[in-house]
Amino acid sequence: VPAPATLPTPGLCCGTNTESPLLQCTLTGRWKNDLGSTMTIGAVNGKGEFIGSYHTAVTATTNKIKVSPLQGSQHHTNQKSQPTFGFTVNWSFSDSVTVFTGQCFVDENGKEVLKTMWLLRSQMDNIEDDWKAT
């Protein structure tokens, strides 16, 4: 997940939740992808909302990478064990925002895995450059 949050395969985020040993997929915890980016998600409230932080290991900018805040929502109808979710990362070190959407899965070995797609929007100085912003 190109700049600032590039993940191993375009549109794919693979991580493991190191804090939840349950066979049910739980977003709460610390996640790490194949490139070393880490994400921490706090408790999901009764409305399915959560906050956390994202520390990318890769970027296309020359700015110093900083931990960035995220906020999101998990679909919790019927308390599904492999929920869908979405979240937004507001990058602390660049004029861009990335939105992620995905699903939490439990694989055949009981490992929790997040599969996501993402879009990054960079700030442009004028409307003529809008075409290259996303």
C-alpha positions as CSV (number, residue, x, y, z in Angstrom):
1,V,0.0,0.0,0.0
2,P,2.9,3.9,-4.2
3,A,3.8,6.8,-1.9
4,P,3.7,7.2,1.0
5,A,2.3,3.8,2.0
6,T,3.5,1.2,-0.5
7,L,2.7,-2.4,0.4
8,P,4.1,-5.6,-1.0
9,T,1.6,-6.2,-3.8
10,P,-0.3,-3.3,-5.4
11,G,-3.6,-3.0,-3.5
12,L,-2.8,-5.8,-1.0
13,C,-2.0,-5.5,2.7
14,C,-0.8,-8.6,4.5
15,G,-0.2,-8.4,8.2
16,T,-0.6,-10.4,11.4
17,N,-2.3,-9.4,14.5
18,T,0.3,-10.1,17.3
19,E,-2.1,-9.4,20.2
20,S,-5.1,-11.5,19.4
21,P,-4.8,-15.3,19.5
22,L,-8.6,-15.9,18.8
23,L,-9.8,-17.8,15.8
24,Q,-12.1,-14.9,15.1
25,C,-10.6,-12.0,13.2
26,T,-10.1,-9.0,15.6
27,L,-8.8,-5.7,14.2
28,T,-7.6,-4.5,17.6
29,G,-3.9,-4.9,18.0
30,R,-0.6,-4.3,16.2
31,W,-0.2,-5.3,12.5
32,K,2.9,-5.5,10.4
33,N,3.2,-6.0,6.6
34,D,5.9,-7.6,4.5
35,L,7.7,-4.3,4.0
36,G,7.9,-3.5,7.7
37,S,5.1,-1.0,7.9
38,T,3.2,-1.2,11.2
39,M,-0.3,-0.3,12.2
40,T,-1.9,-0.2,15.6
41,I,-5.7,-0.3,16.0
42,G,-7.4,0.5,19.3
43,A,-10.6,-1.1,20.6
44,V,-13.5,-1.1,18.2
45,N,-16.5,0.6,19.9
46,G,-20.1,-0.5,19.8
47,K,-20.7,1.5,16.6
48,G,-17.8,-0.3,14.9
49,E,-15.6,2.8,15.0
50,F,-11.9,2.7,15.8
51,I,-8.8,4.9,15.9
52,G,-5.1,4.1,15.7
53,S,-1.8,4.9,14.0
54,Y,0.1,3.9,10.9
55,H,3.9,3.9,10.6
56,T,4.9,3.3,7.0
57,A,8.3,1.8,6.3
58,V,8.3,3.2,2.7
59,T,7.6,6.5,1.0
60,A,8.1,8.3,-2.3
61,T,8.8,11.7,-0.6
62,T,12.1,12.9,0.8
63,N,10.3,14.0,4.0
64,K,11.2,12.2,7.3
65,I,8.6,9.5,7.9
66,K,6.4,10.1,11.0
67,V,3.7,8.0,12.7
68,S,0.3,9.1,11.2
69,P,-3.1,8.9,12.8
70,L,-5.9,6.7,11.4
71,Q,-9.6,6.4,12.0
72,G,-12.0,3.9,10.6
73,S,-15.1,1.8,10.8
74,Q,-15.7,-2.0,10.9
75,H,-18.9,-3.5,9.6
76,H,-20.3,-5.4,12.6
77,T,-23.8,-6.6,11.5
78,N,-24.4,-10.1,12.9
79,Q,-21.0,-10.0,14.6
80,K,-19.3,-11.6,11.6
81,S,-16.1,-13.4,12.4
82,Q,-14.2,-12.1,9.3
83,P,-15.4,-8.5,9.2
84,T,-15.1,-5.9,6.4
85,F,-13.6,-2.5,7.4
86,G,-12.3,0.8,6.1
87,F,-10.0,3.4,7.5
88,T,-8.3,6.7,6.5
89,V,-4.7,7.6,7.2
90,N,-3.9,11.3,7.4
91,W,-0.2,11.4,6.7
92,S,1.7,13.5,9.2
93,F,4.7,14.0,6.9
94,S,3.1,14.8,3.5
95,D,0.1,16.7,2.1
96,S,-1.8,13.5,1.3
97,V,-4.4,11.1,2.7
98,T,-4.9,7.4,2.0
99,V,-8.1,5.4,2.4
100,F,-8.1,1.7,2.8
101,T,-10.9,-0.8,2.6
102,G,-10.7,-4.5,3.2
103,Q,-11.6,-7.6,5.1
104,C,-10.0,-9.5,8.0
105,F,-9.6,-13.2,7.4
106,V,-8.5,-16.2,9.5
107,D,-6.5,-18.6,7.3
108,E,-6.4,-22.4,7.5
109,N,-3.7,-22.1,10.2
110,G,-5.6,-19.8,12.4
111,K,-3.5,-16.7,11.4
112,E,-5.3,-13.4,11.1
113,V,-4.7,-11.6,7.8
114,L,-5.9,-8.2,6.5
115,K,-6.5,-8.0,2.7
116,T,-7.0,-4.4,1.6
117,M,-7.2,-2.0,-1.4
118,W,-6.2,1.6,-1.1
119,L,-6.3,5.0,-2.8
120,L,-3.9,7.8,-2.0
121,R,-4.8,11.4,-2.7
122,S,-2.0,14.0,-2.9
123,Q,-2.6,17.8,-2.6
124,M,-2.3,19.7,-5.9
125,D,-1.8,23.4,-6.3
126,N,-4.3,23.8,-9.1
127,I,-7.3,22.0,-10.7
128,E,-5.4,21.4,-13.9
129,D,-3.2,18.9,-12.0
130,D,-6.1,17.1,-10.5
131,W,-5.6,14.2,-12.9
132,K,-2.4,13.2,-11.3
133,A,-3.4,13.6,-7.6
134,T,-5.0,10.1,-7.0
